[in-house]
Amino acid sequence: MKIIFETERLTARNLIYADLEEFHKMQSNINVMKYTKGVAMTFEENETELKKLIDFYKKPNNGFWVYAVERKKDNVFLGTVALIENDLGEYEIGFRFLEKYWGNGYGTEIVKGLIEYSKKKGFKQLTAFVVHKNTASTKIIEKYGFEFVEDLVSDDLKLPERKYMLEL
């Protein structure tokens, strides 16, 4: 298991097939998925998705990194954090957690860790797209100095969202 970065309480590491059960619990929860894919995913869809995400680690010049977020004290899978190069060449961040772990500051902590990791990797800028109704994620993004760029409608969900950018 490759560790990507750590924070005080969390570890970001490569996803592994053994994460499937908890990954499925997260991705099959409509409350978790409503601002990302808009629908809960089936076990088969999640198994395919997890395998695809793991395969990305092997690709040279990969611009699509999704990592497991694990609690250090007991190695419990909490969710995922992403750093994805979009079509504009921007590095977009994302994160999601199992609903039972919401409200514990894990989102805030993993975003801080991802920013520090991105600086060490030499990234100059990060981008975040946040659906207007997702107030928890908006608070986290704004806390770390991401600046509002524009309002738009998401291509996939057709929901109003805001684009934010952070100069590193």
LUMTORDREN-874498 format. One line per field, with one value per atom (N, C-alpha, C): residue number from 0; residue in three letters; atom name; x, y, z. Coordinates in nm, 2 decimals. Layout:
<sites>
num <- c(NUM:...)
residuo <- c(ALA:...)
atomo <- c(CA:...)
east <- c(X:...)
north <- c(Y:...)
up <- c(Z:...)
</sites>
This chain:
<sites>
num <- c(0:0:0:1:1:1:2:2:2:3:3:3:4:4:4:5:5:5:6:6:6:7:7:7:8:8:8:9:9:9:10:10:10:11:11:11:12:12:12:13:13:13:14:14:14:15:15:15:16:16:16:17:17:17:18:18:18:19:19:19:20:20:20:21:21:21:22:22:22:23:23:23:24:24:24:25:25:25:26:26:26:27:27:27:28:28:28:29:29:29:30:30:30:31:31:31:32:32:32:33:33:33:34:34:34:35:35:35:36:36:36:37:37:37:38:38:38:39:39:39:40:40:40:41:41:41:42:42:42:43:43:43:44:44:44:45:45:45:46:46:46:47:47:47:48:48:48:49:49:49:50:50:50:51:51:51:52:52:52:53:53:53:54:54:54:55:55:55:56:56:56:57:57:57:58:58:58:59:59:59:60:60:60:61:61:61:62:62:62:63:63:63:64:64:64:65:65:65:66:66:66:67:67:67:68:68:68:69:69:69:70:70:70:71:71:71:72:72:72:73:73:73:74:74:74:75:75:75:76:76:76:77:77:77:78:78:78:79:79:79:80:80:80:81:81:81:82:82:82:83:83:83:84:84:84:85:85:85:86:86:86:87:87:87:88:88:88:89:89:89:90:90:90:91:91:91:92:92:92:93:93:93:94:94:94:95:95:95:96:96:96:97:97:97:98:98:98:99:99:99:100:100:100:101:101:101:102:102:102:103:103:103:104:104:104:105:105:105:106:106:106:107:107:107:108:108:108:109:109:109:110:110:110:111:111:111:112:112:112:113:113:113:114:114:114:115:115:115:116:116:116:117:117:117:118:118:118:119:119:119:120:120:120:121:121:121:122:122:122:123:123:123:124:124:124:125:125:125:126:126:126:127:127:127:128:128:128:129:129:129:130:130:130:131:131:131:132:132:132:133:133:133:134:134:134:135:135:135:136:136:136:137:137:137:138:138:138:139:139:139:140:140:140:141:141:141:142:142:142:143:143:143:144:144:144:145:145:145:146:146:146:147:147:147:148:148:148:149:149:149:150:150:150:151:151:151:152:152:152:153:153:153:154:154:154:155:155:155:156:156:156:157:157:157:158:158:158:159:159:159:160:160:160:161:161:161:162:162:162:163:163:163:164:164:164:165:165:165:166:166:166:167:167:167)
residuo <- c(MET:MET:MET:LYS:LYS:LYS:ILE:ILE:ILE:ILE:ILE:ILE:PHE:PHE:PHE:GLU:GLU:GLU:THR:THR:THR:GLU:GLU:GLU:ARG:ARG:ARG:LEU:LEU:LEU:THR:THR:THR:ALA:ALA:ALA:ARG:ARG:ARG:ASN:ASN:ASN:LEU:LEU:LEU:ILE:ILE:ILE:TYR:TYR:TYR:ALA:ALA:ALA:ASP:ASP:ASP:LEU:LEU:LEU:GLU:GLU:GLU:GLU:GLU:GLU:PHE:PHE:PHE:HIS:HIS:HIS:LYS:LYS:LYS:MET:MET:MET:GLN:GLN:GLN:SER:SER:SER:ASN:ASN:ASN:ILE:ILE:ILE:ASN:ASN:ASN:VAL:VAL:VAL:MET:MET:MET:LYS:LYS:LYS:TYR:TYR:TYR:THR:THR:THR:LYS:LYS:LYS:GLY:GLY:GLY:VAL:VAL:VAL:ALA:ALA:ALA:MET:MET:MET:THR:THR:THR:PHE:PHE:PHE:GLU:GLU:GLU:GLU:GLU:GLU:ASN:ASN:ASN:GLU:GLU:GLU:THR:THR:THR:GLU:GLU:GLU:LEU:LEU:LEU:LYS:LYS:LYS:LYS:LYS:LYS:LEU:LEU:LEU:ILE:ILE:ILE:ASP:ASP:ASP:PHE:PHE:PHE:TYR:TYR:TYR:LYS:LYS:LYS:LYS:LYS:LYS:PRO:PRO:PRO:ASN:ASN:ASN:ASN:ASN:ASN:GLY:GLY:GLY:PHE:PHE:PHE:TRP:TRP:TRP:VAL:VAL:VAL:TYR:TYR:TYR:ALA:ALA:ALA:VAL:VAL:VAL:GLU:GLU:GLU:ARG:ARG:ARG:LYS:LYS:LYS:LYS:LYS:LYS:ASP:ASP:ASP:ASN:ASN:ASN:VAL:VAL:VAL:PHE:PHE:PHE:LEU:LEU:LEU:GLY:GLY:GLY:THR:THR:THR:VAL:VAL:VAL:ALA:ALA:ALA:LEU:LEU:LEU:ILE:ILE:ILE:GLU:GLU:GLU:ASN:ASN:ASN:ASP:ASP:ASP:LEU:LEU:LEU:GLY:GLY:GLY:GLU:GLU:GLU:TYR:TYR:TYR:GLU:GLU:GLU:ILE:ILE:ILE:GLY:GLY:GLY:PHE:PHE:PHE:ARG:ARG:ARG:PHE:PHE:PHE:LEU:LEU:LEU:GLU:GLU:GLU:LYS:LYS:LYS:TYR:TYR:TYR:TRP:TRP:TRP:GLY:GLY:GLY:ASN:ASN:ASN:GLY:GLY:GLY:TYR:TYR:TYR:GLY:GLY:GLY:THR:THR:THR:GLU:GLU:GLU:ILE:ILE:ILE:VAL:VAL:VAL:LYS:LYS:LYS:GLY:GLY:GLY:LEU:LEU:LEU:ILE:ILE:ILE:GLU:GLU:GLU:TYR:TYR:TYR:SER:SER:SER:LYS:LYS:LYS:LYS:LYS:LYS:LYS:LYS:LYS:GLY:GLY:GLY:PHE:PHE:PHE:LYS:LYS:LYS:GLN:GLN:GLN:LEU:LEU:LEU:THR:THR:THR:ALA:ALA:ALA:PHE:PHE:PHE:VAL:VAL:VAL:VAL:VAL:VAL:HIS:HIS:HIS:LYS:LYS:LYS:ASN:ASN:ASN:THR:THR:THR:ALA:ALA:ALA:SER:SER:SER:THR:THR:THR:LYS:LYS:LYS:ILE:ILE:ILE:ILE:ILE:ILE:GLU:GLU:GLU:LYS:LYS:LYS:TYR:TYR:TYR:GLY:GLY:GLY:PHE:PHE:PHE:GLU:GLU:GLU:PHE:PHE:PHE:VAL:VAL:VAL:GLU:GLU:GLU:ASP:ASP:ASP:LEU:LEU:LEU:VAL:VAL:VAL:SER:SER:SER:ASP:ASP:ASP:ASP:ASP:ASP:LEU:LEU:LEU:LYS:LYS:LYS:LEU:LEU:LEU:PRO:PRO:PRO:GLU:GLU:GLU:ARG:ARG:ARG:LYS:LYS:LYS:TYR:TYR:TYR:MET:MET:MET:LEU:LEU:LEU:GLU:GLU:GLU:LEU:LEU:LEU)
atomo <- c(N:CA:C:N:CA:C:N:CA:C:N:CA:C:N:CA:C:N:CA:C:N:CA:C:N:CA:C:N:CA:C:N:CA:C:N:CA:C:N:CA:C:N:CA:C:N:CA:C:N:CA:C:N:CA:C:N:CA:C:N:CA:C:N:CA:C:N:CA:C:N:CA:C:N:CA:C:N:CA:C:N:CA:C:N:CA:C:N:CA:C:N:CA:C:N:CA:C:N:CA:C:N:CA:C:N:CA:C:N:CA:C:N:CA:C:N:CA:C:N:CA:C:N:CA:C:N:CA:C:N:CA:C:N:CA:C:N:CA:C:N:CA:C:N:CA:C:N:CA:C:N:CA:C:N:CA:C:N:CA:C:N:CA:C:N:CA:C:N:CA:C:N:CA:C:N:CA:C:N:CA:C:N:CA:C:N:CA:C:N:CA:C:N:CA:C:N:CA:C:N:CA:C:N:CA:C:N:CA:C:N:CA:C:N:CA:C:N:CA:C:N:CA:C:N:CA:C:N:CA:C:N:CA:C:N:CA:C:N:CA:C:N:CA:C:N:CA:C:N:CA:C:N:CA:C:N:CA:C:N:CA:C:N:CA:C:N:CA:C:N:CA:C:N:CA:C:N:CA:C:N:CA:C:N:CA:C:N:CA:C:N:CA:C:N:CA:C:N:CA:C:N:CA:C:N:CA:C:N:CA:C:N:CA:C:N:CA:C:N:CA:C:N:CA:C:N:CA:C:N:CA:C:N:CA:C:N:CA:C:N:CA:C:N:CA:C:N:CA:C:N:CA:C:N:CA:C:N:CA:C:N:CA:C:N:CA:C:N:CA:C:N:CA:C:N:CA:C:N:CA:C:N:CA:C:N:CA:C:N:CA:C:N:CA:C:N:CA:C:N:CA:C:N:CA:C:N:CA:C:N:CA:C:N:CA:C:N:CA:C:N:CA:C:N:CA:C:N:CA:C:N:CA:C:N:CA:C:N:CA:C:N:CA:C:N:CA:C:N:CA:C:N:CA:C:N:CA:C:N:CA:C:N:CA:C:N:CA:C:N:CA:C:N:CA:C:N:CA:C:N:CA:C:N:CA:C:N:CA:C:N:CA:C:N:CA:C:N:CA:C:N:CA:C:N:CA:C:N:CA:C:N:CA:C:N:CA:C:N:CA:C:N:CA:C:N:CA:C:N:CA:C:N:CA:C:N:CA:C:N:CA:C:N:CA:C:N:CA:C:N:CA:C:N:CA:C:N:CA:C:N:CA:C:N:CA:C:N:CA:C:N:CA:C:N:CA:C:N:CA:C:N:CA:C:N:CA:C)
east <- c(0.08:0.00:0.09:0.08:0.16:0.10:0.17:0.12:0.16:0.06:0.08:0.12:0.04:0.07:-0.01:0.04:-0.03:-0.06:-0.16:-0.19:-0.19:-0.23:-0.22:-0.30:-0.42:-0.51:-0.53:-0.49:-0.53:-0.41:-0.43:-0.34:-0.41:-0.35:-0.40:-0.31:-0.37:-0.29:-0.36:-0.28:-0.34:-0.46:-0.57:-0.68:-0.63:-0.70:-0.67:-0.80:-0.80:-0.93:-1.00:-0.92:-0.98:-1.07:-1.06:-1.14:-1.28:-1.31:-1.44:-1.56:-1.57:-1.69:-1.72:-1.62:-1.64:-1.66:-1.58:-1.60:-1.74:-1.79:-1.93:-2.03:-2.01:-2.10:-2.10:-1.99:-1.98:-2.05:-2.02:-2.07:-2.21:-2.27:-2.41:-2.50:-2.45:-2.52:-2.56:-2.69:-2.73:-2.69:-2.68:-2.64:-2.50:-2.42:-2.28:-2.26:-2.34:-2.33:-2.41:-2.50:-2.59:-2.52:-2.40:-2.33:-2.21:-2.19:-2.08:-2.13:-2.20:-2.26:-2.41:-2.47:-2.61:-2.70:-2.63:-2.70:-2.62:-2.68:-2.61:-2.57:-2.46:-2.41:-2.43:-2.44:-2.46:-2.33:-2.33:-2.21:-2.12:-2.19:-2.11:-2.04:-2.12:-2.06:-1.94:-1.96:-1.85:-1.73:-1.75:-1.64:-1.56:-1.63:-1.57:-1.49:-1.56:-1.50:-1.37:-1.37:-1.25:-1.14:-1.17:-1.06:-1.00:-1.09:-1.04:-0.95:-0.99:-0.91:-0.77:-0.77:-0.65:-0.56:-0.62:-0.54:-0.47:-0.53:-0.48:-0.34:-0.31:-0.18:-0.07:-0.10:0.00:0.03:-0.05:-0.04:0.07:0.16:0.26:0.19:0.24:0.18:0.03:-0.01:-0.14:-0.18:-0.30:-0.34:-0.47:-0.49:-0.62:-0.58:-0.57:-0.53:-0.65:-0.70:-0.80:-0.74:-0.73:-0.67:-0.77:-0.74:-0.82:-0.78:-0.87:-0.84:-0.87:-0.77:-0.78:-0.74:-0.81:-0.78:-0.66:-0.56:-0.43:-0.45:-0.53:-0.53:-0.59:-0.67:-0.72:-0.73:-0.67:-0.67:-0.81:-0.91:-1.04:-1.05:-1.11:-1.14:-1.25:-1.22:-1.32:-1.38:-1.30:-1.35:-1.23:-1.25:-1.15:-1.11:-1.00:-0.95:-0.90:-0.92:-0.88:-0.80:-0.71:-0.64:-0.64:-0.72:-0.74:-0.71:-0.63:-0.61:-0.73:-0.79:-0.91:-0.87:-0.97:-0.95:-0.88:-0.88:-0.81:-0.67:-0.62:-0.49:-0.48:-0.60:-0.60:-0.61:-0.55:-0.56:-0.67:-0.77:-0.90:-0.89:-0.94:-0.94:-1.08:-1.09:-1.22:-1.21:-1.31:-1.31:-1.45:-1.46:-1.59:-1.56:-1.66:-1.65:-1.77:-1.76:-1.88:-1.96:-2.09:-2.17:-2.15:-2.13:-2.11:-1.99:-1.90:-1.78:-1.79:-1.90:-1.92:-1.92:-1.88:-1.88:-1.77:-1.66:-1.55:-1.42:-1.44:-1.32:-1.23:-1.27:-1.18:-1.17:-1.28:-1.27:-1.17:-1.18:-1.09:-0.95:-0.93:-0.79:-0.73:-0.81:-0.76:-0.73:-0.81:-0.79:-0.66:-0.64:-0.51:-0.39:-0.40:-0.30:-0.28:-0.38:-0.37:-0.31:-0.34:-0.27:-0.12:-0.08:0.06:0.13:0.06:0.12:0.14:0.04:0.04:0.16:0.18:0.29:0.42:0.44:0.56:0.58:0.47:0.48:0.51:0.50:0.53:0.41:0.29:0.18:0.17:0.13:0.12:-0.02:-0.12:-0.26:-0.35:-0.45:-0.55:-0.69:-0.78:-0.91:-1.01:-1.12:-1.23:-1.36:-1.45:-1.59:-1.68:-1.77:-1.85:-2.00:-2.09:-2.23:-2.28:-2.35:-2.40:-2.46:-2.54:-2.60:-2.51:-2.39:-2.29:-2.22:-2.29:-2.23:-2.11:-2.11:-2.00:-1.87:-1.87:-1.75:-1.71:-1.81:-1.78:-1.71:-1.75:-1.68:-1.53:-1.51:-1.37:-1.29:-1.34:-1.26:-1.23:-1.33:-1.30:-1.21:-1.21:-1.13:-0.98:-0.95:-0.81:-0.77:-0.85:-0.82:-0.85:-0.92:-0.96:-1.05:-1.02:-1.10:-1.20:-1.32:-1.43:-1.39:-1.41:-1.38:-1.51:-1.60:-1.72:-1.83:-1.96:-2.07:-2.09:-2.13:-2.16:-2.26:-2.30:-2.38:-2.29:-2.29:-2.21:-2.25:-2.16:-2.19:-2.26:-2.22:-2.28:-2.41:-2.41:-2.53:-2.63:-2.59:-2.68:-2.72:-2.63:-2.66:-2.57:-2.63:-2.54:-2.42:-2.31:-2.19:-2.10:-2.00:-1.90:-1.76:-1.69:-1.55:-1.46:-1.37:-1.27:-1.13:-1.04:-0.90:-0.81:-0.70:-0.60:-0.46:-0.40:-0.26:-0.17:-0.08:0.01:0.14)
north <- c(-0.12:0.00:0.12:0.21:0.32:0.44:0.50:0.63:0.74:0.83:0.95:1.07:1.10:1.20:1.17:1.24:1.22:1.36:1.36:1.48:1.43:1.51:1.48:1.35:1.34:1.22:1.12:1.17:1.09:1.05:0.95:0.90:0.90:0.96:0.94:0.83:0.73:0.62:0.57:0.49:0.42:0.34:0.34:0.25:0.11:0.01:-0.13:-0.20:-0.32:-0.39:-0.42:-0.44:-0.46:-0.35:-0.23:-0.12:-0.13:-0.23:-0.24:-0.22:-0.29:-0.29:-0.15:-0.08:0.06:0.16:0.14:0.22:0.21:0.09:0.07:0.14:0.13:0.19:0.34:0.40:0.55:0.58:0.51:0.54:0.50:0.42:0.38:0.46:0.56:0.65:0.77:0.80:0.91:1.04:1.05:1.17:1.21:1.11:1.13:1.17:1.10:1.11:1.23:1.29:1.38:1.50:1.54:1.66:1.61:1.48:1.44:1.37:1.26:1.19:1.20:1.24:1.26:1.14:1.02:0.89:0.80:0.72:0.61:0.51:0.44:0.35:0.20:0.11:-0.03:-0.09:-0.21:-0.28:-0.31:-0.35:-0.39:-0.26:-0.15:-0.02:0.02:0.00:0.04:-0.05:-0.18:-0.27:-0.23:-0.20:-0.16:-0.03:0.07:0.20:0.18:0.10:0.09:0.02:-0.08:-0.14:-0.04:0.05:0.15:0.25:0.29:0.39:0.33:0.20:0.13:0.12:0.09:0.08:0.21:0.32:0.45:0.47:0.41:0.42:0.37:0.27:0.21:0.28:0.38:0.45:0.56:0.56:0.66:0.80:0.91:1.04:1.05:0.98:0.98:1.11:1.16:1.29:1.27:1.14:1.11:1.03:1.10:1.03:1.04:0.93:0.92:0.83:0.88:0.80:0.77:0.67:0.64:0.73:0.77:0.85:0.75:0.73:0.64:0.71:0.67:0.73:0.66:0.73:0.67:0.58:0.62:0.55:0.41:0.38:0.25:0.19:0.27:0.23:0.21:0.28:0.28:0.36:0.30:0.37:0.48:0.61:0.71:0.76:0.76:0.82:0.83:0.92:0.94:1.09:1.11:1.25:1.24:1.34:1.33:1.45:1.43:1.53:1.49:1.57:1.53:1.64:1.61:1.71:1.71:1.83:1.84:1.87:1.89:1.92:2.05:2.14:2.27:2.27:2.15:2.14:2.19:2.21:2.26:2.13:2.15:2.04:2.06:1.97:1.99:1.89:1.95:1.87:1.82:1.71:1.66:1.57:1.55:1.47:1.42:1.30:1.25:1.15:1.15:1.06:0.98:0.87:0.80:0.89:0.89:0.99:0.98:0.86:0.85:0.92:0.97:1.04:1.19:1.24:1.38:1.45:1.58:1.66:1.64:1.57:1.54:1.62:1.71:1.79:1.72:1.60:1.52:1.59:1.65:1.72:1.83:1.91:2.03:1.98:1.88:1.82:1.77:1.69:1.63:1.73:1.84:1.95:2.02:2.05:2.11:2.02:1.89:1.80:1.79:1.80:1.79:1.92:2.03:2.16:2.15:2.11:2.09:1.99:1.88:1.78:1.84:1.91:1.97:2.07:2.15:2.25:2.17:2.06:1.98:1.92:1.89:1.83:1.93:2.06:2.16:2.22:2.19:2.25:2.39:2.47:2.62:2.66:2.58:2.62:2.50:2.52:2.41:2.47:2.39:2.43:2.34:2.40:2.32:2.37:2.27:2.30:2.25:2.34:2.31:2.34:2.25:2.27:2.37:2.47:2.58:2.52:2.42:2.37:2.29:2.27:2.19:2.29:2.34:2.44:2.40:2.27:2.22:2.22:2.18:2.18:2.33:2.41:2.55:2.62:2.59:2.64:2.60:2.47:2.42:2.49:2.49:2.55:2.70:2.77:2.91:2.93:2.84:2.85:2.85:2.78:2.77:2.86:2.96:3.07:3.05:2.95:2.93:3.06:3.12:3.24:3.20:3.26:3.24:3.29:3.21:3.25:3.28:3.18:3.20:3.11:3.15:3.06:2.99:2.86:2.79:2.68:2.60:2.48:2.36:2.26:2.15:2.07:2.02:1.95:1.82:1.75:1.62:1.62:1.70:1.70:1.81:1.90:2.01:2.10:2.11:2.18:2.31:2.42:2.54:2.51:2.55:2.53:2.65:2.65:2.76:2.70:2.78:2.74:2.83:2.76:2.83:2.79:2.89:2.86:2.90:2.83:2.87:2.87:2.98:3.00:2.94:2.85:2.79:2.86)
up <- c(0.00:0.00:0.00:-0.10:-0.11:-0.04:0.05:0.12:0.03:0.01:-0.08:0.01:0.11:0.21:0.34:0.45:0.58:0.64:0.72:0.80:0.95:1.04:1.18:1.21:1.15:1.18:1.07:0.95:0.83:0.74:0.66:0.56:0.43:0.32:0.19:0.12:0.07:0.02:-0.11:-0.18:-0.30:-0.26:-0.34:-0.32:-0.35:-0.28:-0.31:-0.32:-0.38:-0.40:-0.26:-0.16:-0.03:0.03:-0.04:0.00:-0.06:-0.14:-0.21:-0.12:-0.01:0.07:0.12:0.18:0.23:0.11:0.00:-0.12:-0.17:-0.17:-0.21:-0.12:0.01:0.10:0.08:0.05:0.02:-0.11:-0.22:-0.35:-0.37:-0.29:-0.30:-0.21:-0.14:-0.06:-0.14:-0.16:-0.24:-0.18:-0.04:0.02:-0.01:-0.02:-0.06:-0.21:-0.29:-0.43:-0.50:-0.43:-0.49:-0.56:-0.51:-0.56:-0.65:-0.67:-0.75:-0.88:-0.86:-0.98:-0.99:-0.88:-0.88:-0.85:-0.86:-0.83:-0.75:-0.67:-0.60:-0.70:-0.68:-0.77:-0.72:-0.81:-0.77:-0.73:-0.67:-0.63:-0.75:-0.86:-0.98:-1.04:-1.04:-1.09:-1.00:-0.87:-0.78:-0.79:-0.82:-0.84:-0.96:-1.07:-1.19:-1.18:-1.11:-1.08:-1.00:-0.89:-0.81:-0.89:-0.97:-1.05:-1.15:-1.20:-1.30:-1.23:-1.11:-1.03:-0.99:-0.96:-0.92:-1.04:-1.16:-1.28:-1.32:-1.29:-1.32:-1.26:-1.15:-1.08:-1.17:-1.26:-1.34:-1.47:-1.50:-1.63:-1.63:-1.72:-1.73:-1.76:-1.71:-1.74:-1.71:-1.60:-1.56:-1.50:-1.53:-1.47:-1.39:-1.34:-1.27:-1.15:-1.03:-0.91:-0.81:-0.77:-0.66:-0.55:-0.43:-0.32:-0.21:-0.14:-0.02:0.09:0.18:0.30:0.41:0.50:0.61:0.74:0.84:0.97:1.03:1.07:1.12:1.24:1.34:1.47:1.45:1.35:1.34:1.19:1.10:0.96:0.90:0.95:0.89:0.77:0.66:0.54:0.56:0.54:0.56:0.43:0.32:0.19:0.09:0.00:-0.10:-0.12:-0.17:-0.21:-0.35:-0.43:-0.58:-0.62:-0.71:-0.78:-0.93:-1.01:-1.15:-1.24:-1.34:-1.45:-1.54:-1.55:-1.64:-1.78:-1.87:-2.01:-2.03:-1.94:-1.95:-1.90:-1.85:-1.79:-1.65:-1.59:-1.45:-1.36:-1.24:-1.14:-1.05:-1.06:-0.99:-0.87:-0.75:-0.63:-0.60:-0.53:-0.49:-0.37:-0.29:-0.18:-0.15:-0.09:-0.04:0.07:0.16:0.28:0.30:0.36:0.41:0.50:0.49:0.56:0.71:0.76:0.91:0.96:0.88:0.92:0.90:0.84:0.82:0.96:0.95:1.07:1.17:1.13:1.22:1.18:1.08:1.03:0.94:0.89:0.80:0.66:0.61:0.48:0.49:0.60:0.62:0.62:0.70:0.72:0.59:0.51:0.39:0.28:0.28:0.18:0.21:0.34:0.38:0.34:0.37:0.33:0.18:0.11:-0.04:-0.10:-0.04:-0.08:-0.05:0.07:0.10:0.01:-0.02:-0.11:-0.25:-0.30:-0.43:-0.44:-0.34:-0.34:-0.35:-0.27:-0.28:-0.41:-0.48:-0.62:-0.73:-0.69:-0.79:-0.86:-0.82:-0.88:-0.85:-0.95:-0.94:-0.90:-0.92:-0.90:-0.88:-0.80:-0.79:-0.82:-0.87:-0.90:-0.83:-0.79:-0.73:-0.79:-0.82:-0.86:-0.75:-0.70:-0.59:-0.63:-0.62:-0.64:-0.53:-0.57:-0.48:-0.35:-0.36:-0.24:-0.15:-0.19:-0.11:-0.02:0.09:0.17:0.25:0.29:0.37:0.29:0.16:0.08:0.05:0.03:0.00:0.11:0.24:0.35:0.36:0.33:0.33:0.23:0.11:-0.01:0.03:0.07:0.10:0.22:0.32:0.43:0.39:0.29:0.24:0.13:0.11:0.02:-0.12:-0.16:-0.30:-0.33:-0.44:-0.48:-0.59:-0.57:-0.67:-0.81:-0.91:-1.05:-1.13:-1.12:-1.20:-1.16:-1.18:-1.17:-1.30:-1.30:-1.42:-1.38:-1.48:-1.46:-1.50:-1.41:-1.43:-1.55:-1.63:-1.75:-1.72:-1.61:-1.58:-1.50:-1.40:-1.31:-1.35:-1.44:-1.48:-1.36:-1.25:-1.13:-1.13:-1.07:-1.06:-0.97:-1.01:-0.93:-0.95:-0.86:-0.86:-0.89:-0.97:-0.99:-0.90:-0.83:-0.74:-0.79:-0.76:-0.79:-0.67:-0.66:-0.55:-0.61:-0.60:-0.65:-0.54:-0.57:-0.47:-0.46)
</sites>
